[in-house]
Amino acid sequence: MTWRGSITVRDRIFACLPYLLPLISALAFGTFLMRQFPPLQVLVVFLTPVMFVYGLLGQYGEMIVFFALFLLVVRNEKINHFIRFNTMQALLLEIVAYLCQIILRIVALPGIFFAIQTLSTTIFLGIVAAIVYSIAQSVRGKYAEIPALSEAVYTQVR
């Protein structure tokens, strides 16, 4: 096991990569906002190679990557705690995005399109803000403390 204080540049880069998973999931919520603000579509262009890899993995690509990150990174105590912490936090953000998708499917009624659009945009902005904050903190070499989410991460990552 490595010490918590030894965070190299390589560790910072590897800590940022898992946040691509919830960012791709959040794109489904941002379609309304991207139609109104076309410059945001740069985000889709940036993520196209990662989404292509998911396409190669098939229908269960996200689930395969999710469990691979959980079992091979989060549970591996030989990997730096900083990387494991950020990976677990990205996985929990992915779970939040997935639960929001389920809730929107249940609530989606024909007459409340505006409410669904507003809720979807709010979810997109919230998840993207959490991801941007977490990546910024990771680049600085600090732990991103998101209330409630980070507490759950600390219980999983020893």
Secondary structure, 3 states (H helix, E strand, C coil): CCCCCCCCHHHHHHHHHHHHHHHHHHHHHHHHHHHHCHHHHHHHHHHHHHHHHHHHHCCCHHHHHHHHHHHHHHCCCCCCHHHHHHHHHHHHHHHHHHHHHHHHHHHCCCCCHHHHHHHHHHHHHHHHHHHHHHHHHHHHCCCCCCCCHHHHHHHHCC
